[in-house]
């Protein structure tokens, strides 16, 4: 559960979190269907679950955090009940950053009988960072502020970790690891870079990395990452790639 901080702490948090991006563009080959469209036991679609969680975090922080959906052009809609709510946070789709040198691969998923290309998660994160930079530059309240020290919260559609809980877990490391530009979860052997925070100031560096033909997430983040140990109960909630994995994650969510 998200605990609302006192006014001074909350103000500090608001100056740190600039927006949220939900990564929903993966090929989902082993799952057999797009993860964003998986149905939870409650009847809620997975993408709507993450959007609702993001809206609740924004509302609890009395902020208007942009909520971006990076679905690689698949056109996943948001439940009308969520989009109609009188909440200040804008919800919008973003297009992956495209570079003439970006490596891309063909997925088996199709839209209008045409293969959908994907350049990996980094092109979606780059697009989200660029979107937040444009929003900051057009906002007179942030135009002259040190907005580049703010953060983007990234969550992927192979996870059921509540967004507010993820933020509460990662947020303390913003000050504890102020020399790092990426903060993400880790278990005993793996980093989870698609469940993490990315400082807005790395946008130019990430763009150059992609323009150089690179898309390996681990290679990019390794020198700048602060790992944060998993909460044990979250272990089964993420990294699901098959229907069996998803069923296990749903059961774990129900047992939280």
Secondary structure, 3 states (H helix, E strand, C coil): CCCCCCHHHHHHHHHHEEEEEEECCCCCCCCCCCHHHCECCCCCEHHHHHHHHHHHHHHHCCCCCEEEEECCCCCCCCCHHHHCCCCCCCEEECCCCCCCCCCCEEEEEEECCEEEEECCHHHHHHHHHHHHHHHHHHCCCCCCCCHHHCEEEEEECCECCCHHHHHHHHHCHHHHCCCCCEEEEECCCCEEEEEEEEEHHHHHHHHHHHHCCCCCHHHHHHHHEEEEECCHHHHHHECCCCHHHHHHHHHHHHCC
